[in-house]
């Protein structure tokens, strides 16, 4: 059957199970949009107000659903506007396919109107980028793009679509299988390595599990929790791993790293065996590398072999899909169930951790002002039985959201971890709400970062998405101001955010509900009113201006060299 390139694309999306695209039209992709208009019952298109938001929305959609996110933008500035979102997804290993328009193949390289080399631009921040030059290759390339995005270490894949290819015709042939000679990710763990890992765990007196984003991506949270509970192993996580272990469980010690809990950072340095699952040991996690987990034999499980031994020394490397590795490790440990020497040592280890928790709770000083930490605590108490999806922008509010909200389920915390992208949270919340229409979705933002993509309130209102955005408004570019206070003698250069808009009026202008909270005694009631509304809501909370995030590990310091409240 002969189809145009646009028809082939839409047919491929349907066969990949895609039901939603986030995008923004333009001349190079107008034929694709013409074809999409005939498939609105099966393929929903969400019109965003900026291409960066299209990618972040597809990212949020992917993180909560586990599916490949898809976005569609035009050539030139449409494609370049998407680059920040692509780099964000690449840093956090989010499966996504980005479809970009391109000038006709005969005009490529001639400085045509709205032409950029988006393949060259995005090569460092995609798993792979394709430029389709032959209509006969289109179905196979689209199939490969989705296969690459979701397999191995997930990530974004870009497909560049020249306008002449989109309108050309060819017979449609769907490749049932994908075979790529140079790409064969390892999914099954090596049994010898699992046995070595089991030996270390059973001999350990102070074992610890470090859960990373790979636990979430591979849907391994349930198995990891079972393993930890069965063998009485405490758990810490990276920012990307939040929700992979219940934050209310006694074995939970908190997030590790620059703004991790005192307990988490200390147990990392006290552990004698560290089981790291699905993490790349970024600098924000390890602090000073030479001092990180210096007493531990590290077992590192990751599907990406290039992540193992890249930043830290590893005693037992396990290249494998995280879920397959935890299944295999659990089986090996179960076969040695008669060995109980570990139990007493693990109990003693847990008792010492209880003392750590009692001595070093995450806390803050209350003085009558609305403290940002207090807002997060209040949100948690009001919503904990609804298991909301929380998204954040980047900055102080992001760290308070990791410290004072307890995540008990996987895929409920969405944040830009690797790239640290301001402007991520609002469109990510939008994408999450599209994926989970019946779920409570709350975006936690700072007054600075919310303005990076605040135009997406129009998208939210147009699509009747009941997203709630809570702004912790301290009238500062908070995290940079904190660094200026602590390390630059309070030289607050270009961090004061005076001149910001009236967020309540702005919400009203977009057609959303707006709330202003400037009285601590009204905090809970007004938050509850906004949360109960069936409509989109923007909640402006005036918080203490110069509150800092603690604990804090200064750049280059070891995890046990924390600045405390």
Secondary structure, DSSP 8 states (H G I E B T S, - for coil): -EEEHHHHHHHHHHHTT--EEEE---GGGHHHHHHHGGGTTTSEEEE-SSHHHHHHHHHHHHHHH-S-EEEEE-STHHHHHTHHHHHHHHHTT--EEEEEEE--GGGTTTT-TT---HHHHHGGGSSEEEEE--GGGHHHHHHHHHHHHHSSS--EEEEEEEHHHHH-EEE----SS---TT-----S--HHHHHHHHHHHHH-SSEEEEE-HHHHHTT-HHHHHHHHHHTT-EEEE-STTTTSS-TTSTTEEEE-STT--HHHHHHHHH-SEEEEES----HHHHSSGGGTTTT-EEEEEES-GGGTTSSS--SEEEES-HHHHHHHHHHHHHTTTT--HHHHHHHHHHHHHHHHHHH--------SS--HHHHHHHHHHHHTTT--EEEE-SSHHHHHHHHHS---STT-EE---SS--TTHHHHHHHHHHHH-TTS-EEEEEETTGGGGSGGGHHHHHHTT---EEEEEE-SB-HHHHHHHHHHSTT--TT-B-TT---HHHHHHHHTSEEEEE--GGGHHHHHHHHHH-SS-EEEEEE--TT---SSEE-TT--TTSEE--
